[in-house]
Amino acid sequence: MARITLKNLAHSYYPAPKSEADFALKEMDHVWDDGGAYALLGSSGCGKTTLLNIISGLLRPSQGRVLFGDTDVTDAETAQRNIAQVFQFPVVYDTMTVRDNLSFPLRNRGMDAAYIKARVGQIAQMIGMEAILDRKARGLTADAKQKISLGRGMVREDVNAILFDEPLTVIDPHMKWELRTQLKQLHREFGHTMIYVTHDQTEALTFADKVVVMYDGRVVQMGTPEELFETPQHTFVGYFIGSPGMNLLPAQIHGDHAHLGDITVPLGADYGHVHGKTQIGIRPEYATLTNGAGLPITIKRIEDVGRHRIIRGEVAGATVNVIAPEGAEIGADMTRVTFEPSRINVYADDWRVAPGKAA
Ligand SMILES: Nc1ncnc2c1ncn2[C@@H]1O[C@H](COP(=O)(O)OP(=O)(O)OP(=O)(O)O)[C@@H](O)[C@H]1O
């Protein structure tokens, strides 16, 4: 297992990149702790696969270094990096049995037969395949084959890291949850450094201790699910995490107040003067409809989603969603909304402003 350090790393698929826009990965410096369970989350084209391929050695970065522990592996081939990989689609030897597929990485390294038997048994149990260990992989469903790929990715205990690239794409929805839980349990048991690429926030938040959110070739936040929820460092994180995402409203910031046109909203802290394109961000969970004081809201729609209701409205020309607990009365006189001051985040040019730190 290893700590992974990305130093000054950047990548362009062009031979002579001219501007930052030519870089699929903009310059970054990040440390991934030894034994951490990370999810790499972001929308299509933000650079997740590029970053994963640089860590695995499938791609050489056009700039910067990759370190595993204290060893510089930037120029090392994938095979030399001692990692396991699980891809989006199954990579399985059809003519081999399930057992032989799972044993393959261990036999390749000359492990002891008794150890292989025990370890394969343990993995087979995790993926629910003990009963079909001696069946040929040919003829199994894509779902089952992907479980074998997952199992094979997890079978070695001595790898530096396990990299997963959207591994549950072909898995049946109700099996997804189960496998994710098992992966997490295996992580707890064996403590491998794991990096799990996904564009699905539920997958990322349930699997990872730390979620790495990427946007437009940058890591915009590396944090716990709670940090991503409470203090998104970039408006993209606010919008991308949560269902619905964070409400963002253009506002002028003066000290401990935000001004939305002629409406004043109290903030939970003093921000001094904030320059640039300024916005306030408030999660729908921390917005409340009232029939008293507050910002005037025009309600467009109310959606009942079981555990709660989502009220979709408009405040000062911006879309604002409010989450109301199940059973809460939403009367026709509820034409105002209030934001919990301590839960409001302030953004300047899309980046979060730390309270008290503004110029
Ligand atoms: N081989 C390549 N040659 C040129 N450009 C590429 C290549 N691979 C990726 N790109 C570009 O680099 C950027 C990042 O792509 P990447 O595949 O890393 O994103 P991603 O977040 O993994 O997306 P997805 O979820 O769709 O796989 C995109 O703009 C993509 O078009």
The ligand as an ORCA input file, in Angstrom:
! r2SCAN-3c Opt
* xyz 0 1
  N      -7.025     10.311    -26.160
  C      -7.477     11.556    -26.111
  N      -7.124     12.474    -27.040
  C      -7.569     13.740    -26.991
  N      -8.382     14.215    -26.034
  C      -8.784     13.358    -25.080
  C      -8.376     11.988    -25.071
  N      -8.929     11.386    -23.987
  C      -9.660     12.337    -23.367
  N      -9.586     13.518    -24.015
  C     -10.216     14.777    -23.604
  O      -9.750     15.105    -22.311
  C     -10.812     15.607    -21.474
  C     -10.965     14.747    -20.226
  O     -11.414     13.448    -20.622
  P     -11.567     12.220    -19.599
  O     -11.880     11.005    -20.397
  O     -10.381     12.162    -18.703
  O     -12.837     12.686    -18.765
  P     -13.778     11.838    -17.811
  O     -14.078     12.746    -16.670
  O     -13.152     10.539    -17.490
  O     -15.074     11.647    -18.693
  P     -16.039     10.366    -18.813
  O     -16.805     10.305    -17.538
  O     -16.886     10.733    -19.988
  O     -15.167      9.191    -19.062
  C     -12.053     15.630    -22.375
  O     -12.178     16.926    -22.896
  C     -11.726     14.630    -23.469
  O     -12.380     14.980    -24.674
*
